[in-house]
């Protein structure tokens, strides 16, 4: 079952902050975050692991609440380059089989 | 050159035709995946392979088959294409040694249109 992302879409002005949420109905080993520009491949942003370890982008932060099976991605001081669709991916079995959410479309305007 | 290469990048075909999408990688990863992307539905897993002898169905495997010819090559076939298989298809790889921290490395995508 796909994780649920919210919001589905958001428009920001440059410099504003945003939070994207991801919720799963299954226990999670890890949560992935990717950004995709229109017509391009998804690009890795971050992985959050059960137990608190993180791996990923220096300028983007995220949280992972294992008990609630939720993750949030924090985009601060947004730039035009942050525009795109953000996907969270849940890994429930620990085998790198990732199930993606339906995405959050983020648009940053001047 | 891209580490994960998909061919063709764009294909238009007719209902009932057999189509093969190919994926090759130079990352040396054992694990390979095929995802399908439709607007508003995100990326959905079609098939995945954890090594040459291991192939598994994903969420939406009906109407598709795969072949893992070598560690570096993983092909997706549509035996008899239908219009609702029109989508953007992505191949991805991951390194099993990375465990749960293993990110997915995506190819550039293959856009398939079935008329």
Interface residues (C-beta under 8 A of the other chain):
Chain A: X2 X29 X30 X32 X34 X39 X40 X41 X42 X43 X44 X47 X49 X50 X53 X55 X87 X89 X91 X94 X95 X96 X97 X98 X99 X100 X101 X102 X103
Chain B: X31 X35 X40 X41 X42 X43 X44 X45 X48 X50 X58 X59 X90 X94 X96 X98 X99 X100 X101 X102 X103 X104 X105 X106 X107 X108 X109
